[in-house]
Amino acid sequence: MEFDLSKKQCFYFNAISQIPRGSRNEKAVSDYIVAFAKERGLEYKQDEVWNVIVDKPASPGYEDAPVLVLQAHTDMVNEKNKGVEHDFEKDPLDLYVDGDLLKARGTTLGADDGYGVAYMLAVLDDDELEHPGLSCVFTAMEEVGLIGAGNLKPEDVHGSRYINLDAGGEVGTYVSSAGGATAVMTLPLEKEPNDGKAYLLSIRGLNGGHSGAMIHLELGNANLLLVRALQELKKNGADVQMVSFNGGMQYNAIPREADAVFVSDKSFKDITEVIRRTERDFKKELEFSDPDVRLELKEVESDNRLTKKCSDSFLDFTFLMPDGFKHRSMAIEGLTTSSLNAGVIKTTENEIVITDLIRSALESHTDTLADQLSILGSILGWKVEIKDRITGWGYSAESSLRDILKEVLAERGIEMTEMSTHGGLECGVFKGLRPDLDIITYGPVAEGEHTPEEYLDLGSFDRAFDVLCEVIRRAK
């Protein structure tokens, strides 16, 4: 299928794909949207975190209809395959069509949430589409804690009806989403000169994935599996002292790769024997989720190492801290209600930092998981900060927008699906700003988000846009 740039939604998806827009790097795409609004004489507001709100007056005959808010986030998760040369700070995405799917070579595609941004620009640029007053909200830094949405004020929500363009899969709409918090855990480093043999142990071959939508699959977490391999060495009599540990790229993506440099009194041969046994255990445990997992070992050089106490603190904390799937809903089949994801571990000159994303539909579960991390940290010498806390979005039985979407889909032979997600959606933030908000979510089929395998179904991209336009027409 052709990626037809004569279609407005394709044109604008391609346009924003030329602009680097990883989380916290949204100024350029924000300025692009501002320039777009200026060229068309539309009212806009751009704030200090690069959110943009663009308003378009109602079409004739729609003047008395309530304003309709459309919303999507401008940032994307920057992930690439090992060995791919791509600078997310300056390089455009390399888009290509594979059958009916749009992909990016070796990197994430940014369909999450580029399709929503493209839809809003296409709607704003369509003077033939009949519509109520539109307020298009382009938020920043969604992928790193809904920061852009959290910067909005109640007066920024210009209508009582709201379509979030970040989920749906063409045939459905979400009716609730999780809240949560970010845990940032820091260990100050104590170093000493190294006179022993140093090794680099790496883990590769894991699939990774979205830490909300895929956490219930219990995929292998590269960071925690690698720590477990190091603990296996200690259990088998090796003296292990860490030099550094680095794994994962985004705290909301289940990490696929990690690297540990450590010093040991054991020979390469002895360590290899333990590592091969551990690798066999991993392959058996992850036979159906991550069958290609592997551990790689090589000798390296290091002038220093962490002290025994500091090294043990790192290994014990990361081995014992809660992680992964925790609770499921007893009311909604298949819905995860609580989880953690140790997404990033990074060693700097003076400290090791773990960034962990806590997700939960229940405030009490968020509190409990945060408390567990804090208490464990206090015992083992870590500083634990809980921040960027957000509330969830609860189900509402009545929704006129949901009724319109259901009707439009039914006319196309589709029975609308109502879904709940363990992923974080900005809907909860908007509901908090305006409690009377009538909310639906919608979007095309796009899979593999937060991984280089991400794709956008081009046929679905077109069909979902047609549905969105029809919902807008009927929102009188």
MARZATI-14915 format. One record per residue (C-alpha): residue in three letters; x, y, z; residue number from 1. Coordinates in pm, whole numbers. Last residue first. Layout:
N
PT  residuo       x       y       z  num
PT      ALA       X       Y       Z  NUM
...
//
This chain:
476
PT  residuo       x       y       z  num
PT      LYS   -2344    1901    1734  476
PT      ALA   -2077    1629    1745  475
PT      ARG   -2201    1455    1429  474
PT      ARG   -1941    1611    1200  473
PT      ILE   -1662    1541    1451  472
PT      VAL   -1762    1174    1472  471
PT      GLU   -1756    1161    1091  470
PT      CYS   -1406    1311    1081  469
PT      LEU   -1282    1059    1337  468
PT      VAL   -1430     770    1139  467
PT      ASP   -1258     888     821  466
PT      PHE    -930     918    1010  465
PT      ALA    -976     565    1141  464
PT      ARG   -1015     437     786  463
PT      ASP    -702     608     654  462
PT      PHE    -472     496     938  461
PT      SER    -634     151     927  460
PT      GLY    -523     111     567  459
PT      LEU    -177     240     657  458
PT      ASP    -122       4     950  457
PT      LEU     140     188    1156  456
PT      TYR     450       1    1274  455
PT      GLU     681     -28    1573  454
PT      GLU     951    -297    1554  453
PT      PRO    1216     -49    1675  452
PT      THR    1043     -64    2016  451
PT      HIS     840     188    2223  450
PT      GLU     523     103    2030  449
PT      GLY     516    -238    1864  448
PT      GLU     167    -189    1719  447
PT      ALA     -39      74    1541  446
PT      VAL    -401       9    1438  445
PT      PRO    -577     343    1410  444
PT      GLY    -691     587    1681  443
PT      TYR    -964     673    1928  442
PT      THR   -1014     772    2289  441
PT      ILE   -1340     894    2439  440
PT      ILE   -1410    1143    2716  439
PT      ASP   -1705    1355    2835  438
PT      LEU   -1545    1609    3071  437
PT      ASP   -1747    1715    3376  436
PT      PRO   -1442    1679    3604  435
PT      ARG   -1239    1942    3418  434
PT      LEU    -874    1960    3522  433
PT      GLY    -888    1617    3685  432
PT      LYS   -1054    1473    3377  431
PT      PHE    -773    1623    3167  430
PT      VAL    -509    1455    3383  429
PT      GLY    -693    1123    3374  428
PT      CYS    -729    1141    2995  427
PT      GLU    -352    1181    2959  426
PT      LEU    -324     806    2932  425
PT      GLY     -98     582    3138  424
PT      GLY     -98     220    3033  423
PT      HIS    -281     -37    3242  422
PT      THR    -566      -1    2998  421
PT      SER    -942     -39    2996  420
PT      MET   -1131    -122    2680  419
PT      GLU   -1477     -80    2529  418
PT      THR   -1508    -247    2189  417
PT      MET   -1732    -101    1921  416
PT      GLU   -1912    -351    1699  415
PT      ILE   -1792    -276    1347  414
PT      GLY   -2009    -307    1036  413
PT      ARG   -1924      40     906  412
PT      GLU   -2255     182    1026  411
PT      ALA   -2177      24    1362  410
PT      LEU   -1855     226    1379  409
PT      VAL   -2042     555    1339  408
PT      GLU   -2304     454    1598  407
PT      LYS   -2046     345    1857  406
PT      LEU   -1852     667    1802  405
PT      ILE   -2166     875    1858  404
PT      ASP   -2258     681    2174  403
PT      ARG   -1905     721    2308  402
PT      LEU   -1933    1094    2249  401
PT      SER   -2262    1105    2439  400
PT      SER   -2100     933    2737  399
PT      GLU   -2282     781    3034  398
PT      ALA   -2140     492    3242  397
PT      SER   -1822     677    3337  396
PT      TYR   -1508     467    3407  395
PT      GLY   -1223     612    3610  394
PT      TRP    -915     793    3484  393
PT      GLY    -605     741    3699  392
PT      THR    -416     989    3910  391
PT      ILE     -64    1110    3843  390
PT      ARG     253    1125    4053  389
PT      ASP     551    1290    3889  388
PT      LYS     766    1207    4194  387
PT      ILE     878     940    4441  386
PT      GLU    1241     990    4544  385
PT      VAL    1452     707    4690  384
PT      LYS    1805     772    4823  383
PT      TRP    1983     439    4863  382
PT      GLY    2181     314    5162  381
PT      LEU    2067     -49    5187  380
PT      ILE    1808     -24    5466  379
PT      SER    1673     314    5356  378
PT      GLY    1640     188    4999  377
PT      LEU    1439    -115    5106  376
PT      ILE    1204     113    5298  375
PT      SER    1165     352    5005  374
PT      LEU    1109      80    4746  373
PT      GLN     844     -89    4960  372
PT      ASP     680     246    5035  371
PT      ALA     649     328    4664  370
PT      LEU     487     -11    4603  369
PT      THR     243      43    4889  368
PT      ASP     149     398    4791  367
PT      THR      88     303    4428  366
PT      HIS    -127      13    4548  365
PT      SER    -330     247    4770  364
PT      GLU    -386     489    4482  363
PT      LEU    -550     215    4278  362
PT      ALA    -533     202    3897  361
PT      SER    -162     142    3932  360
PT      ARG     162     205    3748  359
PT      ILE     505     253    3907  358
PT      LEU     783     351    3667  357
PT      ASP    1139     294    3788  356
PT      THR    1445     505    3719  355
PT      ILE    1759     358    3872  354
PT      VAL    2056     590    3923  353
PT      ILE    2413     484    4003  352
PT      GLU    2632     761    4136  351
PT      ASN    2949     971    4114  350
PT      GLU    3090     942    3762  349
PT      THR    2761     822    3617  348
PT      THR    2613     472    3608  347
PT      LYS    2267     433    3458  346
PT      ILE    1987     189    3526  345
PT      VAL    1673     245    3321  344
PT      GLY    1338      66    3296  343
PT      ALA    1289     -85    3639  342
PT      ASN     921    -137    3559  341
PT      LEU     657    -164    3832  340
PT      SER     305    -305    3825  339
PT      SER     -52    -264    3946  338
PT      THR    -404    -300    3800  337
PT      THR    -345    -533    3507  336
PT      LEU    -666    -581    3307  335
PT      GLY    -720    -922    3143  334
PT      GLU   -1081    -960    3250  333
PT      ILE   -1231    -652    3414  332
PT      ALA   -1377    -713    3761  331
PT      MET   -1105    -899    3955  330
PT      SER    -845    -664    3812  329
PT      ARG    -484    -785    3809  328
PT      HIS    -199    -725    4054  327
PT      LYS     182    -726    4060  326
PT      PHE     341    -749    3714  325
PT      GLY     703    -634    3706  324
PT      ASP     932    -526    3985  323
PT      PRO     976    -529    4361  322
PT      MET    1331    -456    4481  321
PT      LEU    1534    -754    4602  320
PT      PHE    1791    -806    4325  319
PT      THR    1830    -435    4254  318
PT      PHE    1890    -359    4621  317
PT      ASP    2123    -653    4678  316
PT      LEU    2341    -585    4373  315
PT      PHE    2375    -212    4437  314
PT      SER    2438    -246    4809  313
PT      ASP    2684    -528    4747  312
PT      SER    2885    -303    4515  311
PT      CYS    2888     -18    4768  310
PT      LYS    3001    -243    5054  309
PT      LYS    3267    -417    4845  308
PT      THR    3405     -87    4724  307
PT      LEU    3329      -1    4364  306
PT      ARG    3599     -67    4109  305
PT      ASN    3895     115    3960  304
PT      ASP    4145     105    3677  303
PT      SER    3932    -118    3455  302
PT      GLU    4029    -337    3161  301
PT      VAL    3804    -584    2978  300
PT      GLU    3752    -960    2951  299
PT      LYS    3443   -1085    2769  298
PT      LEU    3106   -1235    2852  297
PT      GLU    2781   -1252    2656  296
PT      LEU    2448   -1370    2797  295
PT      ARG    2163   -1473    2568  294
PT      VAL    1788   -1434    2535  293
PT      ASP    1656   -1562    2203  292
PT      PRO    1350   -1743    2347  291
PT      ASP    1205   -1426    2502  290
PT      SER     833   -1482    2572  289
PT      PHE     770   -1855    2521  288
PT      GLU    1097   -2004    2643  287
PT      LEU    1155   -1731    2900  286
PT      GLU    1204   -1963    3198  285
PT      LYS    1390   -2223    2992  284
PT      LYS    1609   -1969    2817  283
PT      PHE    1683   -1794    3146  282
PT      ASP    1786   -2119    3314  281
PT      ARG    2012   -2205    3020  280
PT      GLU    2170   -1860    3048  279
PT      THR    2235   -1920    3417  278
PT      ARG    2414   -2246    3339  277
PT      ARG    2621   -2069    3069  276
PT      ILE    2704   -1786    3310  275
PT      VAL    2824   -2025    3578  274
PT      GLU    3059   -2205    3337  273
PT      THR    3177   -1876    3188  272
PT      ILE    3278   -1747    3531  271
PT      ASP    3501   -2048    3588  270
PT      LYS    3662   -2020    3243  269
PT      PHE    3720   -1644    3271  268
PT      SER    3895   -1708    3601  267
PT      LYS    3752   -1615    3941  266
PT      ASP    3876   -1328    4161  265
PT      SER    3616   -1098    4015  264
PT      VAL    3581    -741    3890  263
PT      PHE    3265    -610    3727  262
PT      VAL    3140    -432    3417  261
PT      ALA    2768    -478    3358  260
PT      ASP    2580    -420    3032  259
PT      ALA    2205    -420    2966  258
PT      GLU    1968    -485    2675  257
PT      ARG    1595    -519    2614  256
PT      PRO    1456    -294    2885  255
PT      ILE    1077    -294    2936  254
PT      ALA     990      53    2807  253
PT      ASN     844     322    3035  252
PT      TYR    1179     404    3196  251
PT      GLN    1341     459    2858  250
PT      MET    1689     353    2744  249
PT      GLY    1758      29    2928  248
PT      GLY    2077     -86    3094  247
PT      ASN    2403      47    3233  246
PT      PHE    2602    -103    3521  245
PT      SER    2947       1    3633  244
PT      VAL    3255    -119    3820  243
PT      MET    3091    -384    4037  242
PT      GLN    3271    -613    4278  241
PT      VAL    3202    -986    4251  240
PT      ASP    3387   -1244    4462  239
PT      ALA    3282   -1570    4299  238
PT      GLY    3164   -1856    4518  237
PT      ASN    2868   -1995    4326  236
PT      LYS    2620   -1768    4503  235
PT      LYS    2829   -1468    4397  234
PT      LEU    2815   -1574    4033  233
PT      GLU    2441   -1632    4062  232
PT      GLN    2407   -1279    4201  231
PT      LEU    2572   -1149    3885  230
PT      ALA    2324   -1343    3672  229
PT      ARG    2039   -1199    3881  228
PT      VAL    2167    -849    3815  227
PT      LEU    2160    -928    3443  226
PT      LEU    1804   -1056    3469  225
PT      LEU    1702    -741    3655  224
PT      ASN    1835    -500    3398  223
PT      ALA    1730    -698    3092  222
PT      ASN    1368    -733    3205  221
PT      GLY    1232   -1053    3050  220
PT      LEU     869   -1039    2945  219
PT      GLU     608   -1102    3211  218
PT      LEU     318   -1085    2961  217
PT      HIS     133    -871    3217  216
PT      ILE     384    -589    3155  215
PT      MET     279    -557    2790  214
PT      ALA      38    -261    2778  213
PT      GLY     202     -75    3063  212
PT      SER     576    -130    3030  211
PT      HIS     555    -119    2651  210
PT      GLY     798    -366    2499  209
PT      GLY    1121    -559    2543  208
PT      ASN    1205    -844    2309  207
PT      LEU    1517    -984    2474  206
PT      GLY    1810   -1098    2259  205
PT      ARG    2094    -946    2458  204
PT      ILE    2245    -951    2808  203
PT      SER    2598    -828    2864  202
PT      LEU    2877    -921    3105  201
PT      LEU    3199    -719    3077  200
PT      TYR    3483    -855    3286  199
PT      ALA    3762    -715    3501  198
PT      LYS    4050    -910    3654  197
PT      GLY    4191    -767    3975  196
PT      ASP    4411    -477    4087  195
PT      ASN    4139    -214    4099  194
PT      PRO    4178     113    4285  193
PT      GLU    3884     203    4511  192
PT      LYS    3545     361    4458  191
PT      GLU    3245     465    4668  190
PT      LEU    2947     559    4451  189
PT      PRO    2638     737    4578  188
PT      LEU    2324     522    4518  187
PT      THR    2019     690    4367  186
PT      MET    1662     569    4322  185
PT      VAL    1415     766    4110  184
PT      ALA    1060     632    4147  183
PT      THR     806     769    3899  182
PT      ALA     438     762    3986  181
PT      GLY     107     597    3904  180
PT      GLY    -224     637    3725  179
PT      ALA    -396     375    3517  178
PT      SER    -656     415    3244  177
PT      SER   -1034     404    3194  176
PT      VAL   -1296     392    2916  175
PT      TYR   -1074     319    2618  174
PT      THR   -1228     317    2275  173
PT      GLY   -1257      49    2013  172
PT      VAL   -1251     -60    1650  171
PT      GLU    -968     144    1497  170
PT      GLY    -702      26    1746  169
PT      GLY    -824     274    2005  168
PT      ALA    -543     475    2157  167
PT      ASP    -362     810    2153  166
PT      LEU    -612    1045    1991  165
PT      ASN    -787    1160    2309  164
PT      ILE   -1127    1299    2216  163
PT      TYR   -1275    1548    2463  162
PT      ARG   -1616    1702    2520  161
PT      SER   -1663    1974    2783  160
PT      GLY   -1463    2237    2595  159
PT      HIS   -1182    2491    2630  158
PT      VAL    -947    2295    2855  157
PT      ASP    -667    2549    2902  156
PT      GLU    -868    2727    3174  155
PT      PRO    -824    2424    3399  154
PT      LYS    -445    2470    3381  153
PT      LEU    -196    2261    3183  152
PT      ASN     148    2166    3317  151
PT      GLY      38    1812    3399  150
PT      ALA     -50    1759    3036  149
PT      GLY     309    1842    2944  148
PT      ILE     453    1620    3216  147
PT      LEU     254    1308    3131  146
PT      GLY     531    1106    3302  145
PT      VAL     813    1060    3055  144
PT      GLU     613     949    2750  143
PT      GLU     375    1243    2770  142
PT      MET     658    1494    2744  141
PT      ALA     468    1751    2536  140
PT      THR      98    1805    2470  139
PT      PHE     -71    1917    2148  138
PT      VAL    -422    2036    2239  137
PT      CYS    -661    2098    1951  136
PT      SER    -961    2310    2046  135
PT      LEU   -1235    2281    1788  134
PT      GLY   -1560    2477    1767  133
PT      PRO   -1817    2246    1618  132
PT      HIS   -1739    2081    1285  131
PT      GLU   -1819    2057     917  130
PT      LEU   -1513    1945     721  129
PT      GLU   -1462    2157     409  128
PT      ASP   -1197    2387     558  127
PT      ASP    -961    2098     630  126
PT      ASP    -627    2218     771  125
PT      LEU    -739    2191    1132  124
PT      VAL    -854    1835    1068  123
PT      ALA    -523    1741     902  122
PT      LEU    -323    1899    1186  121
PT      MET    -531    1706    1438  120
PT      TYR    -493    1375    1255  119
PT      ALA    -115    1422    1215  118
PT      VAL     -74    1483    1589  117
PT      GLY    -278    1171    1666  116
PT      TYR     -79     961    1417  115
PT      GLY     242    1085    1569  114
PT      ASP     149     945    1910  113
PT      ASP     271     673    1924  112
PT      ALA     321     645    1549  111
PT      GLY     671     754    1651  110
PT      LEU     836     503    1421  109
PT      THR    1087     355    1666  108
PT      THR    1420     288    1507  107
PT      GLY    1607      47    1278  106
PT      ARG    1446     170     958  105
PT      ALA    1111     336    1034  104
PT      LYS     784     156     957  103
PT      LEU     459     202     764  102
PT      LEU     265    -117     710  101
PT      ASP      53    -237     418  100
PT      GLY     340    -423     250   99
PT      ASP     651    -283     419   98
PT      VAL     648      92     356   97
PT      TYR     947     304     453   96
PT      LEU    1025     593     686   95
PT      ASP    1379     697     780   94
PT      LEU    1313     922    1078   93
PT      PRO    1479    1262    1059   92
PT      ASP    1821    1301    1224   91
PT      LYS    1898    1581    1472   90
PT      GLU    1861    1484    1837   89
PT      PHE    1759    1124    1765   88
PT      ASP    2101    1062    1611   87
PT      HIS    2075     738    1411   86
PT      GLU    2351     491    1335   85
PT      VAL    2197     151    1401   84
PT      GLY    2445     -84    1569   83
PT      LYS    2206    -205    1836   82
PT      ASN    1848    -140    1735   81
PT      LYS    1690     194    1810   80
PT      GLU    1464     344    2074   79
PT      ASN    1358     708    2109   78
PT      VAL    1008     719    2259   77
PT      MET     795     988    2095   76
PT      ASP     683    1339    2185   75
PT      THR     398    1537    2028   74
PT      HIS     112    1416    2246   73
PT      ALA    -245    1405    2122   72
PT      GLN    -566    1595    2201   71
PT      LEU    -894    1695    2040   70
PT      VAL   -1134    1916    2240   69
PT      LEU   -1485    1971    2104   68
PT      VAL   -1653    2303    2185   67
PT      PRO   -2022    2272    2271   66
PT      ALA   -2259    2322    1975   65
PT      ASP   -2426    2661    1941   64
PT      GLU   -2210    2781    1650   63
PT      TYR   -2242    2453    1461   62
PT      GLY   -2464    2578    1177   61
PT      PRO   -2178    2757    1003   60
PT      SER   -1849    2585    1102   59
PT      ALA   -1717    2643    1453   58
PT      PRO   -1406    2848    1518   57
PT      LYS   -1061    2681    1524   56
PT      ASP    -843    2676    1836   55
PT      VAL    -479    2568    1858   54
PT      ILE    -327    2474    2195   53
PT      VAL      48    2408    2203   52
PT      ASN     250    2241    2480   51
PT      TRP     616    2338    2455   50
PT      VAL     710    2322    2827   49
PT      GLU     703    2704    2853   48
PT      ASP     362    2742    2692   47
PT      GLN     236    2789    2336   46
PT      LYS    -114    2929    2285   45
PT      TYR    -294    2949    1955   44
PT      GLU    -564    3132    1765   43
PT      LEU    -585    3036    1399   42
PT      GLY    -485    3269    1116   41
PT      ARG    -394    2982     886   40
PT      GLU     -23    3062     852   39
PT      LYS      -7    3143    1224   38
PT      ALA    -148    2803    1320   37
PT      PHE     107    2613    1107   36
PT      ALA     389    2828    1246   35
PT      VAL     275    2735    1599   34
PT      ILE     264    2368    1502   33
PT      TYR     620    2385    1367   32
PT      ASP     732    2565    1683   31
PT      SER     601    2273    1892   30
PT      VAL     779    2029    1660   29
PT      ALA    1105    2216    1715   28
PT      LYS    1055    2261    2090   27
PT      GLU     975    1894    2153   26
PT      ASN    1310    1766    2281   25
PT      ARG    1207    1670    2634   24
PT      SER    1065    1341    2500   23
PT      GLY    1193    1263    2153   22
PT      ARG    1081    1497    1881   21
PT      PRO    1334    1508    1599   20
PT      ILE    1148    1673    1307   19
PT      GLN    1132    1493     971   18
PT      SER     870    1257    1111   17
PT      ILE     654    1567    1175   16
PT      ALA     619    1623     801   15
PT      ASN     557    1257     715   14
PT      PHE     270    1238     960   13
PT      TYR     145    1569     821   12
PT      PHE     134    1450     462   11
PT      CYS     -16    1115     558   10
PT      GLN    -306    1280     746    9
PT      LYS    -354    1528     462    8
PT      LYS    -377    1266     190    7
PT      SER    -163    1375    -108    6
PT      LEU     130    1220      79    5
PT      ASP      12     871     -13    4
PT      PHE     205     610     181    3
PT      GLU     127     348     -84    2
PT      MET       0       0       0    1
//
